[in-house]
Amino acid sequence: MKRSFWNEDATPGYKSHIPARGNMLLSNVFVDGMLQAPELYRIDRGVIHFQSDQAPPADSRIIAQFIVRRT
């Protein structure tokens, strides 16, 4: 069961990255189209950790949206 998803796990062809928490104003994480409660995951630079009792199923589509501070 995989609970951590890294930048390298992104779909090939996308130039996306997971920002550091200190740079985020807002984050949304979806598993198979369902918005996840913030208590169910933790974001660190380059990785999303799912903290619930059940990890997302192996074939799930995970989408993460971020609004970040301008640098």
PDB file of N, H, CA, C and O in Angstrom:
ATOM      1  N   MET A   1       0.834  -1.184   0.000  1.00  0.00           N
ATOM      2  CA  MET A   1       0.000   0.000   0.000  1.00  0.00           C
ATOM      3  C   MET A   1       0.879   1.248   0.000  1.00  0.00           C
ATOM      4  O   MET A   1       1.746   1.412   0.858  1.00  0.00           O
ATOM      5  N   LYS A   2       0.648   2.093  -0.942  1.00  0.00           N
ATOM      6  H   LYS A   2      -0.056   1.959  -1.639  1.00  0.00           H
ATOM      7  CA  LYS A   2       1.448   3.304  -1.058  1.00  0.00           C
ATOM      8  C   LYS A   2       0.725   4.459  -0.391  1.00  0.00           C
ATOM      9  O   LYS A   2      -0.433   4.737  -0.702  1.00  0.00           O
ATOM     10  N   ARG A   3       1.406   5.129   0.524  1.00  0.00           N
ATOM     11  H   ARG A   3       2.347   4.903   0.776  1.00  0.00           H
ATOM     12  CA  ARG A   3       0.827   6.267   1.233  1.00  0.00           C
ATOM     13  C   ARG A   3       1.505   7.589   0.889  1.00  0.00           C
ATOM     14  O   ARG A   3       0.969   8.654   1.195  1.00  0.00           O
ATOM     15  N   SER A   4       2.658   7.535   0.266  1.00  0.00           N
ATOM     16  H   SER A   4       3.094   6.670   0.017  1.00  0.00           H
ATOM     17  CA  SER A   4       3.393   8.753  -0.078  1.00  0.00           C
ATOM     18  C   SER A   4       3.569   8.844  -1.584  1.00  0.00           C
ATOM     19  O   SER A   4       3.939   7.870  -2.239  1.00  0.00           O
ATOM     20  N   PHE A   5       3.299  10.022  -2.122  1.00  0.00           N
ATOM     21  H   PHE A   5       2.998  10.813  -1.589  1.00  0.00           H
ATOM     22  CA  PHE A   5       3.398  10.261  -3.551  1.00  0.00           C
ATOM     23  C   PHE A   5       4.320  11.449  -3.774  1.00  0.00           C
ATOM     24  O   PHE A   5       4.099  12.532  -3.231  1.00  0.00           O
ATOM     25  N   TRP A   6       5.355  11.237  -4.576  1.00  0.00           N
ATOM     26  H   TRP A   6       5.534  10.357  -5.017  1.00  0.00           H
ATOM     27  CA  TRP A   6       6.417  12.207  -4.803  1.00  0.00           C
ATOM     28  C   TRP A   6       6.233  12.908  -6.148  1.00  0.00           C
ATOM     29  O   TRP A   6       5.449  12.468  -6.989  1.00  0.00           O
ATOM     30  N   ASN A   7       6.962  13.996  -6.334  1.00  0.00           N
ATOM     31  H   ASN A   7       7.599  14.353  -5.651  1.00  0.00           H
ATOM     32  CA  ASN A   7       6.950  14.691  -7.630  1.00  0.00           C
ATOM     33  C   ASN A   7       7.190  13.710  -8.772  1.00  0.00           C
ATOM     34  O   ASN A   7       6.569  13.819  -9.829  1.00  0.00           O
ATOM     35  N   GLU A   8       8.078  12.765  -8.563  1.00  0.00           N
ATOM     36  H   GLU A   8       8.583  12.676  -7.704  1.00  0.00           H
ATOM     37  CA  GLU A   8       8.451  11.810  -9.605  1.00  0.00           C
ATOM     38  C   GLU A   8       7.299  10.868  -9.991  1.00  0.00           C
ATOM     39  O   GLU A   8       7.366  10.205 -11.025  1.00  0.00           O
ATOM     40  N   ASP A   9       6.256  10.808  -9.173  1.00  0.00           N
ATOM     41  H   ASP A   9       6.202  11.347  -8.333  1.00  0.00           H
ATOM     42  CA  ASP A   9       5.104   9.948  -9.464  1.00  0.00           C
ATOM     43  C   ASP A   9       4.109  10.616 -10.414  1.00  0.00           C
ATOM     44  O   ASP A   9       3.128   9.991 -10.815  1.00  0.00           O
ATOM     45  N   ALA A  10       4.348  11.860 -10.772  1.00  0.00           N
ATOM     46  H   ALA A  10       5.145  12.368 -10.447  1.00  0.00           H
ATOM     47  CA  ALA A  10       3.424  12.592 -11.645  1.00  0.00           C
ATOM     48  C   ALA A  10       3.341  11.930 -13.019  1.00  0.00           C
ATOM     49  O   ALA A  10       4.258  11.232 -13.451  1.00  0.00           O
ATOM     50  N   THR A  11       2.227  12.170 -13.684  1.00  0.00           N
ATOM     51  H   THR A  11       1.482  12.737 -13.332  1.00  0.00           H
ATOM     52  CA  THR A  11       2.037  11.662 -15.036  1.00  0.00           C
ATOM     53  C   THR A  11       3.117  12.251 -15.941  1.00  0.00           C
ATOM     54  O   THR A  11       3.327  13.463 -15.925  1.00  0.00           O
ATOM     55  N   PRO A  12       3.800  11.431 -16.724  1.00  0.00           N
ATOM     56  CA  PRO A  12       4.853  11.953 -17.615  1.00  0.00           C
ATOM     57  C   PRO A  12       4.298  13.045 -18.533  1.00  0.00           C
ATOM     58  O   PRO A  12       3.179  12.951 -19.037  1.00  0.00           O
ATOM     59  N   GLY A  13       5.104  14.070 -18.732  1.00  0.00           N
ATOM     60  H   GLY A  13       6.013  14.147 -18.322  1.00  0.00           H
ATOM     61  CA  GLY A  13       4.712  15.172 -19.599  1.00  0.00           C
ATOM     62  C   GLY A  13       4.216  16.397 -18.848  1.00  0.00           C
ATOM     63  O   GLY A  13       4.109  17.476 -19.430  1.00  0.00           O
ATOM     64  N   TYR A  14       3.912  16.248 -17.571  1.00  0.00           N
ATOM     65  H   TYR A  14       3.999  15.371 -17.098  1.00  0.00           H
ATOM     66  CA  TYR A  14       3.460  17.376 -16.771  1.00  0.00           C
ATOM     67  C   TYR A  14       4.645  17.956 -16.020  1.00  0.00           C
ATOM     68  O   TYR A  14       5.409  17.216 -15.401  1.00  0.00           O
ATOM     69  N   LYS A  15       4.802  19.248 -16.066  1.00  0.00           N
ATOM     70  H   LYS A  15       4.181  19.850 -16.569  1.00  0.00           H
ATOM     71  CA  LYS A  15       5.886  19.903 -15.331  1.00  0.00           C
ATOM     72  C   LYS A  15       5.300  20.485 -14.054  1.00  0.00           C
ATOM     73  O   LYS A  15       5.183  21.701 -13.902  1.00  0.00           O
ATOM     74  N   SER A  16       4.943  19.615 -13.161  1.00  0.00           N
ATOM     75  H   SER A  16       5.038  18.627 -13.284  1.00  0.00           H
ATOM     76  CA  SER A  16       4.350  20.052 -11.911  1.00  0.00           C
ATOM     77  C   SER A  16       5.255  19.650 -10.754  1.00  0.00           C
ATOM     78  O   SER A  16       6.110  18.773 -10.880  1.00  0.00           O
ATOM     79  N   HIS A  17       5.043  20.312  -9.631  1.00  0.00           N
ATOM     80  H   HIS A  17       4.349  21.024  -9.528  1.00  0.00           H
ATOM     81  CA  HIS A  17       5.781  19.959  -8.435  1.00  0.00           C
ATOM     82  C   HIS A  17       4.916  20.257  -7.219  1.00  0.00           C
ATOM     83  O   HIS A  17       3.987  21.063  -7.281  1.00  0.00           O
ATOM     84  N   ILE A  18       5.231  19.609  -6.139  1.00  0.00           N
ATOM     85  H   ILE A  18       5.985  18.955  -6.089  1.00  0.00           H
ATOM     86  CA  ILE A  18       4.516  19.809  -4.886  1.00  0.00           C
ATOM     87  C   ILE A  18       5.306  20.838  -4.091  1.00  0.00           C
ATOM     88  O   ILE A  18       6.450  20.583  -3.714  1.00  0.00           O
ATOM     89  N   PRO A  19       4.705  22.006  -3.830  1.00  0.00           N
ATOM     90  CA  PRO A  19       5.436  23.074  -3.142  1.00  0.00           C
ATOM     91  C   PRO A  19       5.581  22.803  -1.648  1.00  0.00           C
ATOM     92  O   PRO A  19       4.917  21.927  -1.092  1.00  0.00           O
ATOM     93  N   ALA A  20       6.451  23.564  -1.018  1.00  0.00           N
ATOM     94  H   ALA A  20       6.990  24.275  -1.470  1.00  0.00           H
ATOM     95  CA  ALA A  20       6.606  23.493   0.435  1.00  0.00           C
ATOM     96  C   ALA A  20       5.372  24.095   1.096  1.00  0.00           C
ATOM     97  O   ALA A  20       4.758  25.013   0.552  1.00  0.00           O
ATOM     98  N   ARG A  21       5.012  23.584   2.259  1.00  0.00           N
ATOM     99  H   ARG A  21       5.512  22.839   2.701  1.00  0.00           H
ATOM    100  CA  ARG A  21       3.819  24.075   2.974  1.00  0.00           C
ATOM    101  C   ARG A  21       3.870  25.574   3.220  1.00  0.00           C
ATOM    102  O   ARG A  21       2.846  26.250   3.122  1.00  0.00           O
ATOM    103  N   GLY A  22       5.029  26.096   3.534  1.00  0.00           N
ATOM    104  H   GLY A  22       5.861  25.546   3.614  1.00  0.00           H
ATOM    105  CA  GLY A  22       5.160  27.522   3.828  1.00  0.00           C
ATOM    106  C   GLY A  22       4.857  28.416   2.642  1.00  0.00           C
ATOM    107  O   GLY A  22       4.585  29.603   2.820  1.00  0.00           O
ATOM    108  N   ASN A  23       4.897  27.871   1.440  1.00  0.00           N
ATOM    109  H   ASN A  23       5.117  26.906   1.296  1.00  0.00           H
ATOM    110  CA  ASN A  23       4.607  28.650   0.237  1.00  0.00           C
ATOM    111  C   ASN A  23       3.157  28.525  -0.218  1.00  0.00           C
ATOM    112  O   ASN A  23       2.744  29.223  -1.145  1.00  0.00           O
ATOM    113  N   MET A  24       2.372  27.647   0.414  1.00  0.00           N
ATOM    114  H   MET A  24       2.707  27.080   1.167  1.00  0.00           H
ATOM    115  CA  MET A  24       0.999  27.399  -0.020  1.00  0.00           C
ATOM    116  C   MET A  24       0.006  28.281   0.710  1.00  0.00           C
ATOM    117  O   MET A  24       0.088  28.471   1.923  1.00  0.00           O
ATOM    118  N   LEU A  25      -0.931  28.812  -0.051  1.00  0.00           N
ATOM    119  H   LEU A  25      -0.998  28.657  -1.037  1.00  0.00           H
ATOM    120  CA  LEU A  25      -2.063  29.513   0.536  1.00  0.00           C
ATOM    121  C   LEU A  25      -3.262  28.570   0.646  1.00  0.00           C
ATOM    122  O   LEU A  25      -4.079  28.691   1.558  1.00  0.00           O
ATOM    123  N   LEU A  26      -3.355  27.637  -0.289  1.00  0.00           N
ATOM    124  H   LEU A  26      -2.691  27.538  -1.031  1.00  0.00           H
ATOM    125  CA  LEU A  26      -4.481  26.703  -0.327  1.00  0.00           C
ATOM    126  C   LEU A  26      -4.040  25.437  -1.039  1.00  0.00           C
ATOM    127  O   LEU A  26      -3.262  25.485  -1.992  1.00  0.00           O
ATOM    128  N   SER A  27      -4.545  24.301  -0.565  1.00  0.00           N
ATOM    129  H   SER A  27      -5.176  24.262   0.209  1.00  0.00           H
ATOM    130  CA  SER A  27      -4.308  23.037  -1.273  1.00  0.00           C
ATOM    131  C   SER A  27      -5.589  22.222  -1.277  1.00  0.00           C
ATOM    132  O   SER A  27      -6.364  22.254  -0.321  1.00  0.00           O
ATOM    133  N   ASN A  28      -5.801  21.500  -2.350  1.00  0.00           N
ATOM    134  H   ASN A  28      -5.172  21.474  -3.127  1.00  0.00           H
ATOM    135  CA  ASN A  28      -6.899  20.550  -2.480  1.00  0.00           C
ATOM    136  C   ASN A  28      -6.312  19.257  -3.026  1.00  0.00           C
ATOM    137  O   ASN A  28      -5.536  19.278  -3.981  1.00  0.00           O
ATOM    138  N   VAL A  29      -6.676  18.143  -2.427  1.00  0.00           N
ATOM    139  H   VAL A  29      -7.306  18.125  -1.651  1.00  0.00           H
ATOM    140  CA  VAL A  29      -6.226  16.834  -2.904  1.00  0.00           C
ATOM    141  C   VAL A  29      -7.472  15.991  -3.177  1.00  0.00           C
ATOM    142  O   VAL A  29      -8.362  15.877  -2.334  1.00  0.00           O
ATOM    143  N   PHE A  30      -7.513  15.409  -4.367  1.00  0.00           N
ATOM    144  H   PHE A  30      -6.790  15.502  -5.052  1.00  0.00           H
ATOM    145  CA  PHE A  30      -8.625  14.575  -4.792  1.00  0.00           C
ATOM    146  C   PHE A  30      -8.121  13.160  -5.046  1.00  0.00           C
ATOM    147  O   PHE A  30      -7.052  12.975  -5.628  1.00  0.00           O
ATOM    148  N   VAL A  31      -8.878  12.173  -4.616  1.00  0.00           N
ATOM    149  H   VAL A  31      -9.746  12.323  -4.143  1.00  0.00           H
ATOM    150  CA  VAL A  31      -8.594  10.773  -4.929  1.00  0.00           C
ATOM    151  C   VAL A  31      -9.807  10.263  -5.696  1.00  0.00           C
ATOM    152  O   VAL A  31     -10.919  10.223  -5.168  1.00  0.00           O
ATOM    153  N   ASP A  32      -9.581   9.876  -6.939  1.00  0.00           N
ATOM    154  H   ASP A  32      -8.678   9.908  -7.368  1.00  0.00           H
ATOM    155  CA  ASP A  32     -10.667   9.426  -7.818  1.00  0.00           C
ATOM    156  C   ASP A  32     -11.832  10.423  -7.839  1.00  0.00           C
ATOM    157  O   ASP A  32     -13.000  10.036  -7.807  1.00  0.00           O
ATOM    158  N   GLY A  33     -11.488  11.703  -7.893  1.00  0.00           N
ATOM    159  H   GLY A  33     -10.540  12.017  -7.918  1.00  0.00           H
ATOM    160  CA  GLY A  33     -12.490  12.755  -8.012  1.00  0.00           C
ATOM    161  C   GLY A  33     -13.122  13.205  -6.709  1.00  0.00           C
ATOM    162  O   GLY A  33     -13.922  14.140  -6.711  1.00  0.00           O
ATOM    163  N   MET A  34     -12.789  12.572  -5.602  1.00  0.00           N
ATOM    164  H   MET A  34     -12.139  11.812  -5.600  1.00  0.00           H
ATOM    165  CA  MET A  34     -13.364  12.932  -4.308  1.00  0.00           C
ATOM    166  C   MET A  34     -12.392  13.801  -3.520  1.00  0.00           C
ATOM    167  O   MET A  34     -11.257  13.401  -3.257  1.00  0.00           O
ATOM    168  N   LEU A  35     -12.851  14.998  -3.147  1.00  0.00           N
ATOM    169  H   LEU A  35     -13.772  15.322  -3.362  1.00  0.00           H
ATOM    170  CA  LEU A  35     -12.032  15.903  -2.353  1.00  0.00           C
ATOM    171  C   LEU A  35     -11.745  15.272  -0.995  1.00  0.00           C
ATOM    172  O   LEU A  35     -12.651  14.774  -0.326  1.00  0.00           O
ATOM    173  N   GLN A  36     -10.485  15.299  -0.600  1.00  0.00           N
ATOM    174  H   GLN A  36      -9.750  15.703  -1.143  1.00  0.00           H
ATOM    175  CA  GLN A  36     -10.068  14.709   0.671  1.00  0.00           C
ATOM    176  C   GLN A  36     -10.009  15.782   1.757  1.00  0.00           C
ATOM    177  O   GLN A  36      -9.578  16.907   1.503  1.00  0.00           O
ATOM    178  N   ALA A  37     -10.436  15.434   2.950  1.00  0.00           N
ATOM    179  H   ALA A  37     -10.785  14.520   3.156  1.00  0.00           H
ATOM    180  CA  ALA A  37     -10.345  16.348   4.088  1.00  0.00           C
ATOM    181  C   ALA A  37      -8.869  16.600   4.398  1.00  0.00           C
ATOM    182  O   ALA A  37      -8.059  15.677   4.309  1.00  0.00           O
ATOM    183  N   PRO A  38      -8.508  17.829   4.759  1.00  0.00           N
ATOM    184  CA  PRO A  38      -7.102  18.138   5.041  1.00  0.00           C
ATOM    185  C   PRO A  38      -6.485  17.270   6.144  1.00  0.00           C
ATOM    186  O   PRO A  38      -5.268  17.089   6.180  1.00  0.00           O
ATOM    187  N   GLU A  39      -7.311  16.740   7.032  1.00  0.00           N
ATOM    188  H   GLU A  39      -8.300  16.887   7.002  1.00  0.00           H
ATOM    189  CA  GLU A  39      -6.793  15.884   8.107  1.00  0.00           C
ATOM    190  C   GLU A  39      -6.294  14.537   7.591  1.00  0.00           C
ATOM    191  O   GLU A  39      -5.586  13.825   8.303  1.00  0.00           O
ATOM    192  N   LEU A  40      -6.655  14.186   6.364  1.00  0.00           N
ATOM    193  H   LEU A  40      -7.230  14.764   5.785  1.00  0.00           H
ATOM    194  CA  LEU A  40      -6.299  12.874   5.817  1.00  0.00           C
ATOM    195  C   LEU A  40      -4.954  12.850   5.108  1.00  0.00           C
ATOM    196  O   LEU A  40      -4.476  11.782   4.727  1.00  0.00           O
ATOM    197  N   TYR A  41      -4.336  14.016   4.925  1.00  0.00           N
ATOM    198  H   TYR A  41      -4.724  14.884   5.235  1.00  0.00           H
ATOM    199  CA  TYR A  41      -3.047  14.054   4.229  1.00  0.00           C
ATOM    200  C   TYR A  41      -2.168  15.157   4.793  1.00  0.00           C
ATOM    201  O   TYR A  41      -2.643  16.097   5.429  1.00  0.00           O
ATOM    202  N   ARG A  42      -0.878  15.015   4.543  1.00  0.00           N
ATOM    203  H   ARG A  42      -0.492  14.251   4.026  1.00  0.00           H
ATOM    204  CA  ARG A  42       0.115  16.032   4.926  1.00  0.00           C
ATOM    205  C   ARG A  42       0.968  16.302   3.706  1.00  0.00           C
ATOM    206  O   ARG A  42       1.344  15.382   2.979  1.00  0.00           O
ATOM    207  N   ILE A  43       1.267  17.559   3.489  1.00  0.00           N
ATOM    208  H   ILE A  43       0.961  18.306   4.080  1.00  0.00           H
ATOM    209  CA  ILE A  43       2.083  17.939   2.338  1.00  0.00           C
ATOM    210  C   ILE A  43       3.410  18.498   2.835  1.00  0.00           C
ATOM    211  O   ILE A  43       3.450  19.357   3.716  1.00  0.00           O
ATOM    212  N   ASP A  44       4.472  18.003   2.265  1.00  0.00           N
ATOM    213  H   ASP A  44       4.440  17.305   1.549  1.00  0.00           H
ATOM    214  CA  ASP A  44       5.817  18.536   2.472  1.00  0.00           C
ATOM    215  C   ASP A  44       6.382  18.809   1.090  1.00  0.00           C
ATOM    216  O   ASP A  44       5.836  18.334   0.094  1.00  0.00           O
ATOM    217  N   ARG A  45       7.449  19.554   1.015  1.00  0.00           N
ATOM    218  H   ARG A  45       7.892  19.940   1.824  1.00  0.00           H
ATOM    219  CA  ARG A  45       8.023  19.867  -0.296  1.00  0.00           C
ATOM    220  C   ARG A  45       8.304  18.582  -1.053  1.00  0.00           C
ATOM    221  O   ARG A  45       9.091  17.742  -0.618  1.00  0.00           O
ATOM    222  N   GLY A  46       7.641  18.445  -2.201  1.00  0.00           N
ATOM    223  H   GLY A  46       7.002  19.128  -2.555  1.00  0.00           H
ATOM    224  CA  GLY A  46       7.891  17.313  -3.085  1.00  0.00           C
ATOM    225  C   GLY A  46       7.131  16.042  -2.793  1.00  0.00           C
ATOM    226  O   GLY A  46       7.303  15.054  -3.506  1.00  0.00           O
ATOM    227  N   VAL A  47       6.272  16.029  -1.741  1.00  0.00           N
ATOM    228  H   VAL A  47       6.132  16.832  -1.161  1.00  0.00           H
ATOM    229  CA  VAL A  47       5.593  14.782  -1.383  1.00  0.00           C
ATOM    230  C   VAL A  47       4.243  15.044  -0.699  1.00  0.00           C
ATOM    231  O   VAL A  47       4.085  16.002   0.058  1.00  0.00           O
ATOM    232  N   ILE A  48       3.282  14.168  -0.989  1.00  0.00           N
ATOM    233  H   ILE A  48       3.411  13.390  -1.603  1.00  0.00           H
ATOM    234  CA  ILE A  48       2.002  14.144  -0.290  1.00  0.00           C
ATOM    235  C   ILE A  48       1.935  12.828   0.466  1.00  0.00           C
ATOM    236  O   ILE A  48       2.086  11.760  -0.128  1.00  0.00           O
ATOM    237  N   HIS A  49       1.709  12.897   1.770  1.00  0.00           N
ATOM    238  H   HIS A  49       1.586  13.764   2.253  1.00  0.00           H
ATOM    239  CA  HIS A  49       1.594  11.713   2.616  1.00  0.00           C
ATOM    240  C   HIS A  49       0.132  11.550   3.021  1.00  0.00           C
ATOM    241  O   HIS A  49      -0.454  12.467   3.597  1.00  0.00           O
ATOM    242  N   PHE A  50      -0.457  10.404   2.731  1.00  0.00           N
ATOM    243  H   PHE A  50       0.019   9.659   2.263  1.00  0.00           H
ATOM    244  CA  PHE A  50      -1.813  10.116   3.199  1.00  0.00           C
ATOM    245  C   PHE A  50      -1.706   9.518   4.590  1.00  0.00           C
ATOM    246  O   PHE A  50      -0.923   8.594   4.814  1.00  0.00           O
ATOM    247  N   GLN A  51      -2.493  10.044   5.528  1.00  0.00           N
ATOM    248  H   GLN A  51      -3.129  10.794   5.345  1.00  0.00           H
ATOM    249  CA  GLN A  51      -2.385   9.655   6.934  1.00  0.00           C
ATOM    250  C   GLN A  51      -3.564   8.830   7.432  1.00  0.00           C
ATOM    251  O   GLN A  51      -3.579   8.428   8.595  1.00  0.00           O
ATOM    252  N   SER A  52      -4.548   8.570   6.584  1.00  0.00           N
ATOM    253  H   SER A  52      -4.536   8.897   5.639  1.00  0.00           H
ATOM    254  CA  SER A  52      -5.721   7.812   7.013  1.00  0.00           C
ATOM    255  C   SER A  52      -5.358   6.337   7.202  1.00  0.00           C
ATOM    256  O   SER A  52      -4.267   5.898   6.836  1.00  0.00           O
ATOM    257  N   ASP A  53      -6.287   5.591   7.776  1.00  0.00           N
ATOM    258  H   ASP A  53      -7.173   5.947   8.073  1.00  0.00           H
ATOM    259  CA  ASP A  53      -6.069   4.157   7.998  1.00  0.00           C
ATOM    260  C   ASP A  53      -5.921   3.379   6.698  1.00  0.00           C
ATOM    261  O   ASP A  53      -5.228   2.363   6.647  1.00  0.00           O
ATOM    262  N   GLN A  54      -6.583   3.868   5.640  1.00  0.00           N
ATOM    263  H   GLN A  54      -7.145   4.694   5.681  1.00  0.00           H
ATOM    264  CA  GLN A  54      -6.522   3.176   4.358  1.00  0.00           C
ATOM    265  C   GLN A  54      -5.806   4.047   3.333  1.00  0.00           C
ATOM    266  O   GLN A  54      -6.160   5.209   3.134  1.00  0.00           O
ATOM    267  N   ALA A  55      -4.810   3.481   2.696  1.00  0.00           N
ATOM    268  H   ALA A  55      -4.523   2.537   2.858  1.00  0.00           H
ATOM    269  CA  ALA A  55      -4.112   4.187   1.614  1.00  0.00           C
ATOM    270  C   ALA A  55      -5.002   4.176   0.374  1.00  0.00           C
ATOM    271  O   ALA A  55      -5.869   3.311   0.248  1.00  0.00           O
ATOM    272  N   PRO A  56      -4.802   5.122  -0.542  1.00  0.00           N
ATOM    273  CA  PRO A  56      -5.583   5.091  -1.789  1.00  0.00           C
ATOM    274  C   PRO A  56      -5.328   3.779  -2.539  1.00  0.00           C
ATOM    275  O   PRO A  56      -4.209   3.267  -2.524  1.00  0.00           O
ATOM    276  N   PRO A  57      -6.361   3.231  -3.196  1.00  0.00           N
ATOM    277  CA  PRO A  57      -6.154   2.015  -3.985  1.00  0.00           C
ATOM    278  C   PRO A  57      -5.055   2.210  -5.035  1.00  0.00           C
ATOM    279  O   PRO A  57      -4.818   3.327  -5.496  1.00  0.00           O
ATOM    280  N   ALA A  58      -4.405   1.141  -5.398  1.00  0.00           N
ATOM    281  H   ALA A  58      -4.597   0.234  -5.024  1.00  0.00           H
ATOM    282  CA  ALA A  58      -3.242   1.200  -6.293  1.00  0.00           C
ATOM    283  C   ALA A  58      -3.536   1.873  -7.628  1.00  0.00           C
ATOM    284  O   ALA A  58      -2.652   2.524  -8.185  1.00  0.00           O
ATOM    285  N   ASP A  59      -4.732   1.739  -8.150  1.00  0.00           N
ATOM    286  H   ASP A  59      -5.450   1.211  -7.697  1.00  0.00           H
ATOM    287  CA  ASP A  59      -5.032   2.302  -9.467  1.00  0.00           C
ATOM    288  C   ASP A  59      -5.769   3.642  -9.394  1.00  0.00           C
ATOM    289  O   ASP A  59      -6.377   4.065 -10.377  1.00  0.00           O
ATOM    290  N   SER A  60      -5.720   4.309  -8.243  1.00  0.00           N
ATOM    291  H   SER A  60      -5.227   3.965  -7.444  1.00  0.00           H
ATOM    292  CA  SER A  60      -6.416   5.587  -8.062  1.00  0.00           C
ATOM    293  C   SER A  60      -5.760   6.712  -8.843  1.00  0.00           C
ATOM    294  O   SER A  60      -4.550   6.717  -9.070  1.00  0.00           O
ATOM    295  N   ARG A  61      -6.585   7.660  -9.245  1.00  0.00           N
ATOM    296  H   ARG A  61      -7.568   7.656  -9.060  1.00  0.00           H
ATOM    297  CA  ARG A  61      -6.079   8.905  -9.821  1.00  0.00           C
ATOM    298  C   ARG A  61      -6.046   9.939  -8.707  1.00  0.00           C
ATOM    299  O   ARG A  61      -7.060  10.216  -8.067  1.00  0.00           O
ATOM    300  N   ILE A  62      -4.878  10.499  -8.488  1.00  0.00           N
ATOM    301  H   ILE A  62      -4.054  10.274  -9.009  1.00  0.00           H
ATOM    302  CA  ILE A  62      -4.702  11.499  -7.439  1.00  0.00           C
ATOM    303  C   ILE A  62      -4.390  12.822  -8.113  1.00  0.00           C
ATOM    304  O   ILE A  62      -3.470  12.931  -8.924  1.00  0.00           O
ATOM    305  N   ILE A  63      -5.179  13.820  -7.756  1.00  0.00           N
ATOM    306  H   ILE A  63      -5.926  13.732  -7.098  1.00  0.00           H
ATOM    307  CA  ILE A  63      -4.989  15.166  -8.300  1.00  0.00           C
ATOM    308  C   ILE A  63      -4.767  16.107  -7.127  1.00  0.00           C
ATOM    309  O   ILE A  63      -5.519  16.082  -6.152  1.00  0.00           O
ATOM    310  N   ALA A  64      -3.739  16.933  -7.220  1.00  0.00           N
ATOM    311  H   ALA A  64      -3.128  16.953  -8.012  1.00  0.00           H
ATOM    312  CA  ALA A  64      -3.461  17.918  -6.183  1.00  0.00           C
ATOM    313  C   ALA A  64      -3.442  19.303  -6.825  1.00  0.00           C
ATOM    314  O   ALA A  64      -2.815  19.521  -7.861  1.00  0.00           O
ATOM    315  N   GLN A  65      -4.143  20.227  -6.182  1.00  0.00           N
ATOM    316  H   GLN A  65      -4.653  20.051  -5.340  1.00  0.00           H
ATOM    317  CA  GLN A  65      -4.177  21.621  -6.630  1.00  0.00           C
ATOM    318  C   GLN A  65      -3.549  22.477  -5.545  1.00  0.00           C
ATOM    319  O   GLN A  65      -3.762  22.249  -4.354  1.00  0.00           O
ATOM    320  N   PHE A  66      -2.779  23.458  -5.967  1.00  0.00           N
ATOM    321  H   PHE A  66      -2.606  23.643  -6.935  1.00  0.00           H
ATOM    322  CA  PHE A  66      -2.138  24.354  -5.003  1.00  0.00           C
ATOM    323  C   PHE A  66      -2.261  25.796  -5.473  1.00  0.00           C
ATOM    324  O   PHE A  66      -2.141  26.088  -6.663  1.00  0.00           O
ATOM    325  N   ILE A  67      -2.501  26.683  -4.534  1.00  0.00           N
ATOM    326  H   ILE A  67      -2.598  26.446  -3.567  1.00  0.00           H
ATOM    327  CA  ILE A  67      -2.356  28.115  -4.773  1.00  0.00           C
ATOM    328  C   ILE A  67      -1.169  28.520  -3.914  1.00  0.00           C
ATOM    329  O   ILE A  67      -1.181  28.340  -2.696  1.00  0.00           O
ATOM    330  N   VAL A  68      -0.143  29.069  -4.557  1.00  0.00           N
ATOM    331  H   VAL A  68      -0.133  29.215  -5.546  1.00  0.00           H
ATOM    332  CA  VAL A  68       1.096  29.375  -3.843  1.00  0.00           C
ATOM    333  C   VAL A  68       1.350  30.880  -3.803  1.00  0.00           C
ATOM    334  O   VAL A  68       0.830  31.648  -4.613  1.00  0.00           O
ATOM    335  N   ARG A  69       2.163  31.265  -2.838  1.00  0.00           N
ATOM    336  H   ARG A  69       2.585  30.641  -2.180  1.00  0.00           H
ATOM    337  CA  ARG A  69       2.587  32.668  -2.704  1.00  0.00           C
ATOM    338  C   ARG A  69       3.482  33.015  -3.882  1.00  0.00           C
ATOM    339  O   ARG A  69       4.246  32.186  -4.376  1.00  0.00           O
ATOM    340  N   ARG A  70       3.368  34.226  -4.303  1.00  0.00           N
ATOM    341  H   ARG A  70       2.747  34.899  -3.901  1.00  0.00           H
ATOM    342  CA  ARG A  70       4.290  34.717  -5.329  1.00  0.00           C
ATOM    343  C   ARG A  70       5.666  34.936  -4.728  1.00  0.00           C
ATOM    344  O   ARG A  70       5.801  35.467  -3.626  1.00  0.00           O
ATOM    345  N   THR A  71       6.672  34.523  -5.459  1.00  0.00           N
ATOM    346  H   THR A  71       6.562  34.091  -6.354  1.00  0.00           H
ATOM    347  CA  THR A  71       8.041  34.717  -4.953  1.00  0.00           C
ATOM    348  C   THR A  71       8.781  35.718  -5.795  1.00  0.00           C
ATOM    349  O   THR A  71       9.946  36.010  -5.525  1.00  0.00           O
TER     350      THR A  71
END
